[in-house]
Amino acid sequence: MSTTTPPTNTSASSNYIPSGPTTAPLTFYAPPADNSAPFNYVETPPPGQPQHNYGRDTQKVHISDIRGIEDTFTLDKDSFQALRNVPTSTTYSTFDSDTSIRETYYPEVEALLLKHIPNAHKVILFDHTVRRAKRTPARQPVNRVHVDQTPNAALSRVHLHVTDPDEAEALAKGRYRIVNVWRSITEEPIQSFPLAYASASSVDDQDLVRVQHRYPNRTSETMSVKFNERQKWYYWSGMTADERLLLKCSDSKGYKDGDVAQMVPHTAFDDERTPEGARPRESIEVRALVFG
């Protein structure tokens, strides 16, 4: 892996992979000026309404590289976990259509979760997002610290995606988790807009703020995150297509028993070491309900 100082040779600099510890500005939550309940519209808001009513608090944060110490982190302790040397039958073109993603990649994700999450016996993949930095109209990396789900939203997902009401009720009484599977879709290592995440063991409950997530036909919840200097932030430098990052966004065991981590705050960040001419980041995250 390269050193943390970009090479001076201009022809080589565009291939530089930023690695090692770094410091970068991250965007955290600031409350609405009128102290009202925070909300965010997923699509175009109604006339006269802002896209969201809360502010931004930008803080410069130290971010450690997990490259070389990947096995240190677990879903139960940190709410994230790194997996290497994952076989795949996907190619770059697999991710050009939702149909090929569901037909080719979804079965791999389901098998991966059943293999690597202890006691998992049922997986429902309910959503995915392909993000391509600086390519429109594709979804862009999210440069705001957040968690995808709240406990209420996770329970709603169980009843939304398990179509048999009796089965949903039974599964909701056991352990269920929402886990995002994040990966690069290119063979080359990620150079730009890497993903940062805070170990759940360093995040206090008061750092997390429920935000109404307003869809056209329903309202759910996500978590925004307030800055706390005790938070410990990480990223995985130069992720490649055979590496997977598991991000746990909710865990019923966590909020029922309090003995495991519940959720991981995360965000893309702009690394100032990214070389000029770097490849735009292209990634996919698949969201899954994991039972057991």
C-alpha positions as a printed NumPy array, in Angstrom:
array([[  0.   ,   0.   ,   0.   ],
       [  1.233,   3.519,  -0.742],
       [  2.372,   5.882,   1.958],
       [  0.011,   8.61 ,   3.085],
       [  1.894,  11.254,   1.092],
       [  0.951,  11.328,  -2.604],
       [  3.894,  10.693,  -4.953],
       [  5.438,  13.76 ,  -6.503],
       [  5.566,  12.169,  -9.953],
       [  2.576,  13.675, -11.744],
       [  2.081,  10.692, -14.039],
       [  1.894,   8.345, -11.048],
       [ -0.165,  10.555,  -8.737],
       [ -3.513,   9.735, -10.374],
       [ -3.005,   6.085,  -9.321],
       [ -2.265,   6.914,  -5.686],
       [ -4.535,   5.19 ,  -3.131],
       [ -4.845,   7.275,   0.054],
       [ -4.208,   5.075,   3.087],
       [ -3.325,   5.292,   6.751],
       [ -4.79 ,   7.689,   9.332],
       [ -6.221,  10.964,   8.131],
       [ -8.246,  13.948,   9.296],
       [-11.293,  15.147,   7.382],
       [-14.351,  17.349,   7.894],
       [-17.538,  15.361,   8.567],
       [-21.04 ,  16.815,   8.554],
       [-23.034,  16.207,  11.735],
       [-26.531,  17.153,  12.896],
       [-27.512,  20.589,  14.147],
       [-31.065,  21.022,  15.545],
       [-33.76 ,  23.079,  13.802],
       [-33.579,  26.757,  14.717],
       [-37.15 ,  26.668,  16.054],
       [-36.555,  23.436,  18.039],
       [-39.271,  21.643,  16.062],
       [-39.141,  17.918,  15.334],
       [-36.556,  17.265,  12.597],
       [-37.73 ,  15.912,   9.245],
       [-36.402,  15.096,   5.804],
       [-38.359,  14.612,   2.563],
       [-37.023,  11.706,   0.512],
       [-38.348,  13.183,  -2.725],
       [-39.571,  16.652,  -3.725],
       [-41.147,  18.345,  -0.695],
       [-44.638,  19.883,  -0.77 ],
       [-44.852,  23.539,  -1.84 ],
       [-43.508,  25.822,   0.852],
       [-41.638,  23.052,   2.703],
       [-37.834,  22.725,   2.794],
       [-36.151,  19.424,   1.893],
       [-35.198,  19.17 ,   5.561],
       [-35.534,  21.506,   8.536],
       [-32.362,  20.811,  10.513],
       [-28.882,  22.214,  10.119],
       [-25.321,  21.026,   9.628],
       [-22.423,  20.996,  12.054],
       [-19.095,  20.426,  10.295],
       [-16.317,  19.055,  12.479],
       [-12.806,  17.956,  11.59 ],
       [-12.41 ,  14.361,  12.743],
       [ -9.505,  11.911,  13.021],
       [-10.235,   8.788,  10.951],
       [ -8.185,   5.585,  11.37 ],
       [ -7.553,   3.09 ,   8.563],
       [ -8.639,  -0.508,   9.318],
       [ -6.481,  -1.915,   6.491],
       [ -4.373,  -4.643,   8.09 ],
       [ -6.476,  -4.854,  11.278],
       [ -9.812,  -5.757,   9.677],
       [-10.421,  -8.714,  11.995],
       [-10.458,  -6.425,  15.053],
       [-14.035,  -5.278,  14.409],
       [-17.316,  -7.182,  14.796],
       [-21.009,  -6.493,  14.308],
       [-21.836,  -7.191,  17.966],
       [-19.129,  -4.852,  19.317],
       [-18.715,  -2.16 ,  16.654],
       [-21.752,  -2.587,  14.368],
       [-19.434,  -3.006,  11.392],
       [-17.399,  -5.903,  10.079],
       [-14.935,  -6.278,   7.2  ],
       [-14.77 ,  -9.351,   4.958],
       [-11.949, -10.103,   2.495],
       [-11.492, -12.462,  -0.458],
       [-15.204, -12.791,  -1.153],
       [-15.869, -14.73 ,  -4.375],
       [-18.329, -13.267,  -6.845],
       [-19.729, -14.007, -10.282],
       [-20.598, -10.337, -10.846],
       [-18.919,  -8.092, -13.389],
       [-18.969,  -4.335, -13.759],
       [-21.939,  -4.549, -16.126],
       [-23.959,  -6.532, -13.55 ],
       [-24.645,  -3.263, -11.76 ],
       [-26.061,  -1.459, -14.792],
       [-29.59 ,  -2.751, -14.189],
       [-31.766,  -3.537, -11.189],
       [-32.771,  -6.812, -12.812],
       [-29.226,  -8.153, -13.132],
       [-28.386,  -6.944,  -9.621],
       [-31.306,  -8.893,  -8.178],
       [-30.698, -11.987, -10.307],
       [-26.907, -12.203,  -9.972],
       [-25.801, -10.256,  -6.898],
       [-28.686, -10.702,  -4.458],
       [-28.175, -14.489,  -4.096],
       [-24.512, -13.849,  -3.242],
       [-25.454, -11.302,  -0.579],
       [-28.002, -13.617,   1.   ],
       [-25.485, -16.477,   1.147],
       [-22.825, -14.143,   2.559],
       [-25.047, -12.984,   5.413],
       [-26.191, -16.5  ,   6.278],
       [-22.545, -17.587,   6.401],
       [-21.071, -14.728,   8.404],
       [-23.843, -13.767,  10.853],
       [-24.113, -16.356,  13.635],
       [-27.58 , -17.91 ,  14.122],
       [-29.017, -16.198,  11.013],
       [-31.713, -18.423,   9.509],
       [-33.669, -16.09 ,   7.222],
       [-32.607, -13.108,   5.093],
       [-34.824, -10.69 ,   3.181],
       [-33.063,  -8.261,   0.829],
       [-35.398,  -5.309,   0.507],
       [-33.465,  -2.507,  -1.178],
       [-30.233,  -1.475,  -2.841],
       [-28.568,   1.735,  -3.999],
       [-25.834,   2.127,  -6.592],
       [-23.777,   5.259,  -6.033],
       [-21.495,   6.732,  -8.685],
       [-19.637,   9.863,  -7.642],
       [-19.798,  12.748, -10.128],
       [-21.982,  10.851, -12.59 ],
       [-25.52 ,  12.123, -13.134],
       [-28.3  ,  11.197, -12.713],
       [-26.867,   8.446, -10.49 ],
       [-27.171,   8.646,  -6.718],
       [-24.203,  10.427,  -5.169],
       [-22.279,   9.489,  -2.008],
       [-24.01 ,  10.823,   1.116],
       [-21.762,  13.36 ,   2.846],
       [-23.736,  13.518,   6.109],
       [-23.328,  11.384,   9.203],
       [-26.427,   9.215,   9.596],
       [-27.872,   5.809,  10.453],
       [-30.366,   4.315,   8.011],
       [-32.856,   2.991,  10.584],
       [-34.302,   3.549,  14.042],
       [-35.71 ,   0.678,  16.153],
       [-39.249,   1.734,  15.178],
       [-38.343,   1.822,  11.488],
       [-36.688,  -1.59 ,  11.7  ],
       [-39.797,  -3.143,  13.27 ],
       [-41.907,  -1.536,  10.544],
       [-39.635,  -3.145,   7.968],
       [-40.359,  -6.577,   9.431],
       [-44.111,  -6.097,   8.975],
       [-43.626,  -4.436,   5.579],
       [-41.462,  -7.144,   4.012],
       [-42.727, -10.321,   5.711],
       [-46.008, -10.725,   3.887],
       [-47.606, -13.307,   6.204],
       [-48.863, -11.402,   9.288],
       [-48.503, -14.406,  11.614],
       [-44.947, -15.062,  10.461],
       [-44.094, -11.373,  10.827],
       [-45.44 , -11.341,  14.374],
       [-43.424, -14.45 ,  15.275],
       [-40.216, -13.129,  13.713],
       [-40.623,  -9.781,  15.479],
       [-40.532, -11.577,  18.831],
       [-37.082, -12.972,  18.05 ],
       [-33.837, -11.282,  17.063],
       [-33.832,  -9.311,  13.83 ],
       [-31.202,  -7.033,  12.395],
       [-30.895,  -4.664,   9.458],
       [-27.498,  -5.021,   7.829],
       [-26.178,  -3.134,   4.811],
       [-23.659,  -4.909,   2.601],
       [-21.35 ,  -2.305,   1.026],
       [-18.848,  -2.92 ,  -1.767],
       [-17.029,  -1.368,  -4.695],
       [-18.334,  -2.344,  -8.119],
       [-15.041,  -1.711,  -9.903],
       [-11.963,  -3.954,  -9.943],
       [ -9.657,  -1.025,  -9.167],
       [ -9.273,   0.068,  -5.51 ],
       [-11.477,   2.921,  -4.341],
       [ -9.602,   6.217,  -4.481],
       [-12.211,   8.864,  -3.757],
       [-15.098,   9.476,  -1.339],
       [-14.41 ,   6.491,   0.94 ],
       [-16.903,   5.541,   3.631],
       [-16.252,   6.49 ,   7.261],
       [-17.997,   4.823,  10.208],
       [-17.884,   5.225,  13.965],
       [-17.539,   2.182,  16.19 ],
       [-20.869,   1.789,  17.994],
       [-18.921,   1.208,  21.212],
       [-17.816,   4.866,  21.076],
       [-21.244,   6.378,  20.346],
       [-23.499,   7.573,  23.171],
       [-27.281,   7.314,  22.998],
       [-27.548,  11.112,  23.237],
       [-25.48 ,  11.426,  20.04 ],
       [-28.375,   9.926,  18.035],
       [-31.383,  11.968,  16.905],
       [-34.53 ,  10.504,  15.345],
       [-35.521,  12.227,  12.1  ],
       [-38.832,  11.782,  10.289],
       [-38.065,  10.309,   6.865],
       [-41.03 ,  11.358,   4.749],
       [-41.874,   9.33 ,   1.643],
       [-44.781,  10.282,  -0.663],
       [-46.966,   7.51 ,   0.802],
       [-45.575,   6.899,   4.296],
       [-43.331,   8.273,   7.014],
       [-40.418,   6.325,   8.448],
       [-37.462,   7.292,  10.654],
       [-33.717,   7.585,  10.29 ],
       [-31.055,   8.704,  12.73 ],
       [-28.979,  11.828,  12.424],
       [-25.864,  12.067,  14.553],
       [-24.473,  14.806,  16.757],
       [-20.723,  15.273,  17.051],
       [-19.075,  13.883,  20.154],
       [-15.309,  14.012,  20.577],
       [-15.39 ,  10.536,  22.16 ],
       [-16.525,   8.955,  18.881],
       [-13.892,   6.796,  17.17 ],
       [-13.996,   6.939,  13.385],
       [-12.616,   4.464,  10.834],
       [-12.439,   3.78 ,   7.088],
       [-11.076,   0.97 ,   4.893],
       [ -8.547,   2.286,   2.398],
       [ -8.513,   1.105,  -1.193],
       [-11.475,  -1.268,  -1.006],
       [-11.665,  -3.65 ,  -3.959],
       [-14.43 ,  -5.722,  -5.537],
       [-13.603,  -8.819,  -3.456],
       [-14.074,  -6.991,  -0.14 ],
       [-17.345,  -6.438,   1.698],
       [-18.239,  -4.123,   4.549],
       [-21.174,  -5.096,   6.755],
       [-22.892,  -2.124,   8.415],
       [-25.46 ,  -2.926,  11.081],
       [-28.175,  -0.27 ,  11.172],
       [-30.449,  -1.854,  13.773],
       [-30.448,  -4.834,  16.139],
       [-33.459,  -5.804,  18.221],
       [-31.201,  -7.636,  20.691],
       [-29.348,  -4.381,  21.288],
       [-32.349,  -2.385,  22.372],
       [-34.091,  -5.294,  24.109],
       [-31.139,  -6.562,  26.148],
       [-28.565,  -3.793,  25.843],
       [-25.642,  -6.231,  25.555],
       [-24.723,  -5.772,  21.864],
       [-24.157,  -2.768,  19.627],
       [-27.254,  -1.494,  17.85 ],
       [-26.19 ,   0.711,  14.957],
       [-23.27 ,   2.338,  13.17 ],
       [-23.152,   6.024,  12.175],
       [-21.557,   6.395,   8.751],
       [-20.901,   8.867,   5.95 ],
       [-18.862,   9.339,   2.808],
       [-16.036,  11.838,   3.2  ],
       [-13.837,  13.872,   0.903],
       [-10.231,  12.844,   1.576],
       [ -7.917,  15.787,   0.883],
       [ -5.213,  13.291,  -0.166],
       [ -7.289,  12.118,  -3.143],
       [ -5.126,  12.741,  -6.229],
       [ -6.17 ,  14.856,  -9.157],
       [ -7.735,  12.641, -11.807],
       [ -8.714,   9.95 ,  -9.313],
       [-11.401,   7.455, -10.308],
       [-14.872,   8.466,  -9.109],
       [-16.119,   6.102,  -6.438],
       [-18.65 ,   3.529,  -7.671],
       [-20.305,   1.364,  -5.05 ],
       [-23.435,  -0.545,  -4.127],
       [-25.105,  -1.061,  -0.777],
       [-27.721,  -3.786,  -0.361],
       [-30.036,  -3.568,   2.66 ],
       [-31.148,  -6.735,   4.379],
       [-33.37 ,  -7.931,   7.182],
       [-31.529, -10.719,   8.987],
       [-33.479, -12.967,  11.366],
       [-31.917, -15.09 ,  14.078]])
